[in-house]
């Protein structure tokens, strides 16, 4: 039995779905509109869910009565709340453009483009955070390297000066070459 390919932006099927399910935190939405975190056994707010998502946690919100997956509508509520009461990410022009794409033949292309753009931005952010963390772990590393190089250079200069002032030993029975007197004129 062939399973038709999942539409772009839908949940993965098969083994990937099982793997993602293990990583997702189950949230139940009750008839009284309260959200319940099954893992922590406590009621949560939209802001609690936003904080979980911001920390990298995946969530799956299920209607307790019907068993329907309502994650998408909850995520949209979180975005709407942030856009209205927080610092907006989506400008009016962007929101209007997104609305215009609904039903448009290139709607799926927009979805793919946005997913890839956000993915690239997140990869860049992770790379930058890793570099900053590395710099903060060893903030003295550049200074320590400069000090090592300075000590190396100092040791070379010291060895050079000492060798210039220390007479070289000559083998027994041979005379050291004499240097002409600089004060005498040849004539």
Order of alpha helices (4+ residues) and beta strands (2+ residues): alpha-beta-beta-beta-alpha-beta-alpha-alpha-alpha-alpha
